[in-house]
C-alpha cells in the first residue's frame, strides 16, 4: 500500500526537488551578476525530470536504481544507498549569452529574472498540485 502511494506521488516529488535545485542555481546566477568571469548555469528541466523519474522507478523495481554496497561475505546483509533524486547530481549546463560582457561574465539579468520568476510560479503550481493529490488520497482513505 505504501509503495503504491509513493509511486503515485513520485513524479510530483521529483519535479518539486528539481524545481528547488533550479531555483538555487538561478539565484546563484543572479547573486554573481557582477563577478568577473562567472559563467551562468542552468538545468535542463525536462531531461533531468525524465532521468529522475526513470531512476525512481528503477529503484522501486530494485534493478540498480540505488548504490550497491560490496559485501565481503555472503552472510552480510545486502545494502543499497538512496537512488538519485532530482535535487542532487543534476547536470548543470552553461548558458550561452546573447551579448557577452567584457569581463567574461555571462549572466544576463533580464533573462535570469524572467527564468527565476517562471521557475517560482511553476514551483508554486507543482506544490499546489501535490497538495491536492495528497488531499485527494486522504479523502479516499477516510471511512464513510
N, C-alpha and C positions, 0 to 999 in steps of 0.2 A: 504494500500500500504506500509506504513512504517512498519507494523507488518510483512509483507512478507519479506521485506529487512532485518529486524532484525533477523528473523528466518533463512534466508539463510546464514547469517554471524555468527550465534550464535556458531556453533561448532568451527570455527576458532578463534573467540574471546575468548572462554573458554580455548582453547588449548594454546593461547598466554599468557593468565593470569596465567595458571598453569605452563607453562614453566618458566615464570618470577619468580614465587614463588619458584620453584625448584632451579632456579639459585641462589636465595638468600640463600636457605638452604645449597646448596653445597659450596657457598662462605663462609658461617659461619663455615662449617666444616674445610675448608682449613685455615681460619683465626685462628681457635682454635686447630691446629695440635699439638701444644706444651703445651696445657693447661692440667694439670693433671686431671684425672677422667672425661674428656669431652667425651661424647658419641656421635658418629657420627649419624646424622639423614638423612633421605631421604623421598621422596614422591613416593608412588606407582602411577606413572603417569596414567596408563591405567584405574585403578579403580576410581581414582579421576576425570579423564576426563569424564568417564561414569556417575558418580554422578552429576557432574556439568552440563552436557548436559541434563540429565534427569530432574534435578531440574529446569533448564531454561525452558524446555518445559512445566513442570507443572505450572511454574509461568505465562507463556503466556496463559495457559488454565485456570488460576485462580482457580486451585484446590489445594491450600495450599502451593504453592511454596515460598511465602514470609512470612514475620512475620505479624501476625494479631494483631491489637490493640483492647483492650477491650473497650466497649462502656458502659457508664452509662445511656444513654438514646437512644431510637430508633431514635430520631431526629438528633443524631450526625452522622457525615459522617463516613462511614467505611473506614479505612485506612490500608494500608499494607506497611511494610518495604521492603527493597530490598531482592530479593531472594539470596540464597547462590551463590556466584561466585567462580570461580576456584581459584583465588588467596587467598581468605581469608578462614579460617576454614578448610584448607586442613589437613588431618590426617597425622601427621609426624610419621614415623616409625624409630625405632632404627636399625642401621646397625650392623650386626654380623661380627666381624673382623675374618680374617683367621689366623692372628697372633697378639693376644692382647699384648699390651705393659705392662711393669712392673708398670707404673704409672697410669694404668686404662684408658688411652686414647684409643679410638677405631678408630681413624682417620687413614686411610692408604692413604698416599699422592698419590701414583700411581693410586689407584682406584679413589680417589677424582678428580684428574686432568683429568683422562680419562672421567669420568662422566660429569665433568664441560665442557670439550671440546665438548663432544657428545651433551649435552643439548644446548650449544651455537649454534652449527650447526643446530640442529633441530629447535631452536627458529628462526634462520635466515630463514630457509626453510619455516616455518609456516608464517612468516612475508611476505615473497615473495608471497606465495600462497594467503594470504589475500589481498595483494596489487593487484594481478592480478584479483582476484574476484571483487574487487571494481572498477578497471579499466573496466572490462567487463560489470559491471552493468551501469557504467557511459556511456559507448559506446552504450549500448542498449537503454538508455534513451535519447540520442541525436536525435533531429529531422533530417530527411534526407534532 
